[in-house]
């Protein structure tokens, strides 16, 4: 299987840094791994929390950072001011759609409800065959383990197919995560029975 080229990584993450220093460290290591592979960032444009951490680290490593932000959030002065490109949109829906379009692959870092919503949206779009791009979870400090337990529950209860769950690439090591994502099969053929 040929490796795919990931030029731009869409990163979903929280507007808080969370309680564990491992979350920040994981984001910083991901930025370094991205730089080593020539990968740029697209994300939600925030200057706070994990969003600020990943953007600062990507920029510090010499890679391009593109942020997409709804006007309302920009007016609240939540936009990062040192990005290479800041795209202002009207709605959260527009923001998410443009992030999906611009990203060659997706990684979710630790985050809250917004991060979960973005992650599950790309999982759903993959499940339905609208997109075919790798999805990864950076499992810093075991953050995603409870989510994976819940997905296992969905599989056992017949609401999620194992093949859909297998599309998620979960790793605590950013280098290994990106390497696995580059080698991943991104084609999921929906089966309705």
BARO-888525 format. One record per residue (C-alpha): residue number from 1; residue in three letters; x, z, y. Coordinates in pm, 1 decimal. Example, Ala and Ser with C-alpha at 12.3 -4.5 7.8 and 13.67 -1.06 7.14 Angstrom:
residues 2
> 1,ALA,1230.0,780.0,-450.0
> 2,SER,1367.0,714.0,-106.0
END
This chain:
residues 193
> 1,UNK,0.0,0.0,0.0
> 2,UNK,141.5,-101.6,338.7
> 3,UNK,183.5,163.3,603.2
> 4,UNK,-36.5,133.6,908.9
> 5,UNK,118.2,149.4,1252.1
> 6,UNK,-8.6,438.0,1459.0
> 7,UNK,72.6,359.1,1821.2
> 8,UNK,-176.5,593.4,1984.9
> 9,UNK,-298.8,919.4,1837.7
> 10,UNK,-631.8,1059.7,1951.9
> 11,UNK,-597.1,1437.8,1949.8
> 12,UNK,-895.3,1673.1,1952.9
> 13,UNK,-823.0,2033.6,2045.4
> 14,UNK,-948.8,2339.2,2228.9
> 15,UNK,-961.9,2424.5,2596.5
> 16,UNK,-827.9,2768.2,2497.0
> 17,UNK,-497.4,2842.3,2325.5
> 18,UNK,-649.2,3073.6,2066.8
> 19,UNK,-514.6,3401.3,1935.5
> 20,UNK,-222.6,3284.4,1723.4
> 21,UNK,108.3,3159.2,1865.5
> 22,UNK,118.5,2924.2,1564.2
> 23,UNK,-146.7,2705.3,1729.0
> 24,UNK,71.7,2635.2,2032.8
> 25,UNK,380.6,2589.7,1816.2
> 26,UNK,194.7,2343.1,1593.3
> 27,UNK,86.2,2134.9,1893.2
> 28,UNK,440.7,2129.9,2031.1
> 29,UNK,580.4,2024.7,1692.8
> 30,UNK,314.4,1754.1,1665.3
> 31,UNK,422.5,1616.5,2003.9
> 32,UNK,783.7,1607.8,1886.0
> 33,UNK,682.9,1430.8,1563.6
> 34,UNK,481.7,1180.4,1767.7
> 35,UNK,781.7,1109.4,1991.3
> 36,UNK,1007.3,1058.3,1689.3
> 37,UNK,762.4,794.6,1561.4
> 38,UNK,696.1,628.6,1899.3
> 39,UNK,334.3,748.0,1914.8
> 40,UNK,147.5,797.3,2242.8
> 41,UNK,-138.7,1037.4,2311.9
> 42,UNK,-500.7,990.3,2407.4
> 43,UNK,-703.1,1307.3,2454.2
> 44,UNK,-969.4,1471.9,2670.4
> 45,UNK,-747.1,1498.2,2982.5
> 46,UNK,-762.3,1876.4,3019.2
> 47,UNK,-485.5,2083.6,3171.4
> 48,UNK,-594.6,2406.5,3001.2
> 49,UNK,-564.5,2554.6,2653.9
> 50,UNK,-442.8,2349.1,2360.3
> 51,UNK,-523.8,2034.4,2558.5
> 52,UNK,-267.4,2127.0,2821.8
> 53,UNK,-15.0,2226.5,2556.1
> 54,UNK,-29.6,1894.1,2370.1
> 55,UNK,-22.2,1686.0,2689.1
> 56,UNK,270.7,1878.6,2837.5
> 57,UNK,467.2,1852.2,2513.2
> 58,UNK,400.9,1479.3,2470.0
> 59,UNK,509.9,1412.5,2829.0
> 60,UNK,816.8,1634.9,2787.7
> 61,UNK,918.2,1425.8,2484.5
> 62,UNK,895.2,1106.0,2687.2
> 63,UNK,576.3,960.7,2543.2
> 64,UNK,274.6,825.5,2727.3
> 65,UNK,-27.5,1055.4,2771.9
> 66,UNK,-369.5,911.7,2853.4
> 67,UNK,-656.0,1143.0,2937.0
> 68,UNK,-1025.3,1061.2,2946.8
> 69,UNK,-1247.2,1297.4,3141.4
> 70,UNK,-1605.7,1304.0,3266.7
> 71,UNK,-1636.8,1318.1,3646.2
> 72,UNK,-1803.5,1660.8,3632.7
> 73,UNK,-1503.7,1816.6,3458.0
> 74,UNK,-1260.8,1643.9,3690.2
> 75,UNK,-1450.1,1786.3,3987.7
> 76,UNK,-1398.0,2133.3,3836.7
> 77,UNK,-1022.9,2061.0,3862.3
> 78,UNK,-973.7,2068.6,3487.3
> 79,UNK,-787.5,1736.2,3471.8
> 80,UNK,-417.1,1728.7,3396.4
> 81,UNK,-234.6,1595.0,3703.5
> 82,UNK,81.1,1460.1,3534.5
> 83,UNK,-73.7,1208.1,3294.4
> 84,UNK,40.0,847.9,3280.6
> 85,UNK,-323.7,740.5,3294.3
> 86,UNK,-638.2,934.3,3378.0
> 87,UNK,-965.0,758.1,3303.1
> 88,UNK,-1278.2,899.7,3463.0
> 89,UNK,-1613.1,839.5,3294.2
> 90,UNK,-1964.3,960.6,3364.4
> 91,UNK,-2061.1,1132.6,3039.6
> 92,UNK,-1919.8,1313.9,2740.1
> 93,UNK,-2056.4,1033.4,2521.6
> 94,UNK,-1854.5,777.4,2715.3
> 95,UNK,-1548.5,999.7,2689.9
> 96,UNK,-1574.9,1031.8,2313.5
> 97,UNK,-1643.7,660.4,2261.5
> 98,UNK,-1340.6,558.3,2468.5
> 99,UNK,-1115.6,808.3,2291.4
> 100,UNK,-1229.4,667.9,1955.6
> 101,UNK,-1167.0,313.6,2076.0
> 102,UNK,-818.3,387.2,2212.7
> 103,UNK,-693.2,591.8,1916.4
> 104,UNK,-539.0,430.6,1608.1
> 105,UNK,-584.6,761.0,1422.5
> 106,UNK,-725.7,1108.2,1486.1
> 107,UNK,-580.5,1457.8,1456.0
> 108,UNK,-773.8,1776.8,1516.3
> 109,UNK,-576.1,2079.7,1627.8
> 110,UNK,-729.7,2427.0,1642.0
> 111,UNK,-1026.7,2433.5,1875.5
> 112,UNK,-1386.1,2537.3,1920.9
> 113,UNK,-1730.2,2377.8,1900.7
> 114,UNK,-1627.4,2072.7,2105.5
> 115,UNK,-1335.9,2005.0,1873.0
> 116,UNK,-1562.3,2041.7,1570.0
> 117,UNK,-1816.3,1805.7,1724.7
> 118,UNK,-1552.4,1539.0,1794.7
> 119,UNK,-1403.4,1577.9,1447.3
> 120,UNK,-1734.9,1558.0,1265.6
> 121,UNK,-1836.3,1256.3,1473.5
> 122,UNK,-1533.5,1054.9,1359.2
> 123,UNK,-1590.5,1177.0,1003.7
> 124,UNK,-1949.4,1051.6,1026.7
> 125,UNK,-1847.3,716.9,1178.2
> 126,UNK,-1595.1,674.3,895.0
> 127,UNK,-1855.8,772.0,636.3
> 128,UNK,-2096.8,510.8,775.2
> 129,UNK,-1829.5,242.4,794.7
> 130,UNK,-1823.4,206.7,1173.7
> 131,UNK,-1453.1,289.0,1194.6
> 132,UNK,-1165.3,280.8,947.9
> 133,UNK,-893.4,499.6,1094.1
> 134,UNK,-711.3,797.0,940.1
> 135,UNK,-830.7,1147.7,1023.2
> 136,UNK,-595.1,1444.1,1002.4
> 137,UNK,-621.7,1817.9,1047.7
> 138,UNK,-312.0,2003.7,1161.6
> 139,UNK,-361.0,2328.3,972.3
> 140,UNK,-149.3,2553.6,1195.5
> 141,UNK,-173.4,2912.1,1076.5
> 142,UNK,-435.9,2813.7,817.2
> 143,UNK,-689.4,2745.5,1093.8
> 144,UNK,-876.6,2473.2,901.8
> 145,UNK,-897.3,2652.5,565.0
> 146,UNK,-1249.8,2795.2,626.1
> 147,UNK,-1370.8,2449.9,734.1
> 148,UNK,-1234.2,2298.0,412.6
> 149,UNK,-1411.2,2569.4,210.9
> 150,UNK,-1735.1,2469.7,385.2
> 151,UNK,-1676.0,2101.1,307.9
> 152,UNK,-1614.6,2193.0,-57.4
> 153,UNK,-1951.8,2370.7,-45.5
> 154,UNK,-2115.2,2052.7,90.7
> 155,UNK,-1964.1,1852.4,-196.3
> 156,UNK,-2082.9,2105.7,-457.9
> 157,UNK,-2432.5,2105.4,-308.7
> 158,UNK,-2454.8,1725.2,-306.7
> 159,UNK,-2448.8,1666.2,70.1
> 160,UNK,-2099.4,1517.9,89.8
> 161,UNK,-1925.9,1287.7,-153.5
> 162,UNK,-1578.5,1384.1,-272.5
> 163,UNK,-1452.7,1042.5,-158.1
> 164,UNK,-1564.6,1126.3,195.3
> 165,UNK,-1387.7,1459.8,188.4
> 166,UNK,-1076.9,1295.0,47.2
> 167,UNK,-1054.4,1085.4,365.5
> 168,UNK,-942.4,1398.3,552.9
> 169,UNK,-567.7,1455.4,550.2
> 170,UNK,-483.8,1823.2,590.5
> 171,UNK,-131.8,1953.0,640.6
> 172,UNK,37.8,2237.9,824.4
> 173,UNK,351.0,2029.8,884.3
> 174,UNK,309.0,1775.3,1169.0
> 175,UNK,576.9,1536.3,1037.6
> 176,UNK,427.9,1529.8,691.2
> 177,UNK,76.6,1495.2,836.0
> 178,UNK,168.0,1186.8,1041.5
> 179,UNK,357.9,1032.1,749.6
> 180,UNK,63.1,1086.2,516.0
> 181,UNK,-176.3,942.3,773.6
> 182,UNK,37.9,628.2,810.2
> 183,UNK,13.6,574.8,433.3
> 184,UNK,-356.1,658.4,401.6
> 185,UNK,-620.5,418.7,288.8
> 186,UNK,-868.0,414.0,574.6
> 187,UNK,-1137.1,207.8,412.1
> 188,UNK,-1436.2,404.9,291.9
> 189,UNK,-1722.9,206.9,144.4
> 190,UNK,-2049.4,396.8,189.0
> 191,UNK,-2253.0,445.4,-128.3
> 192,UNK,-2605.9,568.7,-81.3
> 193,UNK,-2686.0,674.9,-436.4
END
